[in-house]
Structures are given as structure tokens and as C-alpha cells.
Amino acid sequence: MTGRRRFRTTLLPTLTRPAGRALLPAGALVACASLAAGCGVVPGTTGGSGGDSVTVMTWAPENTRATNKPGMPAMARAYARWVNANGGINGRKLNVLTCNDGDDSVTAAKCARRAAKENVVAVVGSYSQYSGSFFPPLEGAGIPYIGGYGVTTTEFTRALSYPVNGGQPALLAGLGRELAAQCGPVTLVRPDTVAGDELPALLNAGLRAGGHEDAHDQRAADDATEYSAQADRALSRSSADPARKGCVVPALGERTDIFMDSFRRARESHPAVRTAAVFGSVDQSVIDAGGGKSGPYEGAYVTGWYPVASDPRWNGMKKVINEQAFGDNRIDPEDAGVQTTWVAYTVLRAVLEKIGDGEVSARTVRRTLDRGLTVHTGGLTPPLRWRTSDLLASSGFARLVNADVTQQVVRQGRLVPATKGFTDMAKTLENADTD
């Protein structure tokens, strides 16, 4: 920090085998579901889950006025092309259906019903805030949900959910604990949605763990084109105590950068306020667009699920993107959604390899996961395993197996590690009042 007191904002992401019958870790079909649940097709693939193929689905919102995650289905397709180009696993190809959930509860349910109709063996590496709409059709068909983005707490309570990260719960709790020692009054600016309603308790759990008072809860539209009034209000609240530098935490998804435009203009009258950020809202491209080291994110704390994008542990993913999706600007290797899809397909591949020549179905995928398969992700996460004894049920999130987060900070315009390694937020989440 410079001598001048200012706000810090915290923002809220060789497979070749001999001929046989092992399964491709991701295939290449993208069948069209409907106009409401838009799908695309990976060339050179066929549909269905016949003897030489297995079908999965990846969904995410695209072309909406609010949050969009087109990189997730695009990453799934790229992974499929890469795997298929290398012979698959035991001769089986994995067809990837994609679906646009439209950021809409009805369309999210249509995506899930489409998955059931197509007999997919799993939904993998997906994003939707409408878990109350998509889980019932999946559960009715017995389809596991592997590696959701974690945008709702429901993903950590349903029996057929197999999360790969701690979702928004771990991010916000981790961020709150970090800010407790750094900030005076904290204001959370979050969407006025069902998913947004879950955020204050999670941030407050982390703040309380650090001996800090709860954050001010400030709701905002998640599809606004400007946030001048919201920025003024947040700045006023967080500068209420002139003896302590306040913090504003915008958790507005893709609208965070729009909020920051308004925040930048309004903060001149509130120099004693700082900023901070949760990964998924802020990545290096957002920091660059905001002015780098001279922008509003300089010095901001960012909590993530994974190592920073410059970490060599991401080299495998980047190689696949370069080989199979070069020039596809939907796939940003620094995006937490793209990273989550990569990790989720790593889990799927491990499951299919474990099944080997056996029957591949939604039932056998679930059984393989439930019986204690340990998945290693090359250090991008801790080893993942979903046995009953591994679930962190005491936290109130019955399906949570990985509550680790990374603490990052923006220095000289670059997102770098603030601390070494992962921080386990399981104990903090036990104290989160999300009822």
C-alpha cells in the first residue's frame, strides 16, 4: 500500500492404448438438444452409448445477460478431440453432449432431462445456479454430477453430486478469513438471486474465524449495465470507521468488472476504502483490462480453488488447448470454469480407466466413485475420494471432500500466490450458518 489510504476490493472458477475396450477420457459428440437448450457437435463422432462409445454431458450458460461460461463446454469438446486423437481408452470413445442452460431454471431442467433421454453416464465439469431444477431429473435417472462449479450449496448436499472443489462456500470462507486481518468494515455486494442469498453466511464464517464482525450485505441486480448507486452505497458503508481501512467485496460474477468501473469513479471521495476479490470473478485478463498495476485490483486479495494459472501444473491442460482449440477465445486457461472442467474430466478419465473392460453406465460410474477410487490431479487439488468416511459432513456440506483454497494477491498487476500451498477451510465451514 502507498501512504494514501484506499479501498481494497475482494472479488468473488499419452492416452494411446493398444486395441481393447478401455474408455476414451472424453469424446467428441455434441448433439443438439433443442432451441432452448442449445447444443453443438464435435465433428467426426457418433451419438449414443453403444459398445464402442460412452456419452456424457457438459452444460453452462452462454449468450445470456448475466453469467456466461462458454469456455466450459468448449473445454470439454477440446478434451474430447484430444483424447479421441490419441486412441481413447480400451477402444471406446466418449461422446460429449453440450447444453446451454441459458441461466434459466426451466432450461436447466431441460438440459437434465436431455441428459436422461440420451442415457449419459455422467454430467461432467458443468455450471448452473439452478441446482433445484436440474438435480431431480438427474437423480430420477441415477446420473452422477461430477465436478460442478460449486455455485450453489446444493451441489454439496445431494447424494449424486461428486464435487472436485469447495465451490463458493470454500472461496468465500477463505476470503473472509484472509480479510479479517486486513480490513475494517466489510461490504459484500452480491446478486439478488437465490444463489446470492447463500453468500453472506459463508463470507461471515471466515470473518468470524478471524475475530471480525459480519459484513454488510448489499444486494444488486446481476444483469445491470452500471452500478453507480451500488458503488456509492458500498463505499459509504465501508468507510464508516475512519480509523480502519474498509473493504468492498463485489461478488457479481461477470458483472464484477462493470461494478468496478463504477467503483473506480466513486472511490475518489472515499480514499480509506480498499478492495478484494474471489476467483471466478477476477482473473489475469480482468486485471489487465482494468489497468494492471495502476488499476483498482492492485493489492487485492483473491481466493482460488487451484494454483495460479502460471503454475506449471497447468501445462497439460494448456497443451491440450494449444493442440485442439488454438484460437478459440472461449477457452481461457486462466478461467476457473475452464480449470474446473479440466479437473472434472480428469476424474472421469480415472473412473473409466478403473472400470476398464467392464460395463460403463451411470450405475457403474457411481459405484466406482462410491467404492473409494482415489483420483490424483497432478497437484491441482489434493487427492480426491468420495467414500463416506472422506466426506466432510460435519461442515453441513455432506458431499464436500475438498475444502482447500489458495490465497492469491495482485502485485505489480500480476496475480501471484500470497501464501504457499493450500489452506483447508473445513473447520471454518463447520461454523457457517447457511440454513
FENWOHU-V168030 format. One line per field, one symbol per residue. phi: phi as a letter, one per 20 degrees, with the letter a starting at -180 (. if undefined). burial: # if it has 16 or more other C-alpha atoms within 10 Angstrom, else .. A space follows every 50 residues. Layout:
BEGIN
phi = ???
burial = ???
END
This chain:
BEGIN
phi = .efffbfdddde..efcfgacedffadcecefeaffdfcccefmccendf fdbcdccccafcldedfccffffffffffffffffdnmclneddedecbe fmlbffffffgfffgffelfeadcldcaedffeefgffffemefddmffn fcfgfdcefeecfdcelggffffffgfffgedcegddedcfecffffefg fffffffffemdffffecebfecfeacgfffgfffffedfdfecffcddf cdlfefffgffffgfefgecfeddcaaefodccffffffeolfeefegnf ecdcecfgfffffefffffffffdbfneffedfeeffgfffgfffffggf fffffmeffdbgffffffffeogddddmnfbfgdbdfgfefefffndfdf ccdfcddcbeclmdecfecemddedgffffeeedf
burial = .....########.#.#...###########.#..#######..#####. ..##########...###################..############## #####.##########.##############.###.###.########## ########.#####################..#########...##.### ##########.#.##########..###.###.#######...####### #############..##..###############..#..#.##.###### #########...##..##.##..##....##################### #######..###.###.##...#####..###.###....###.###### ###########.#####....#..##.##.##.#.
END
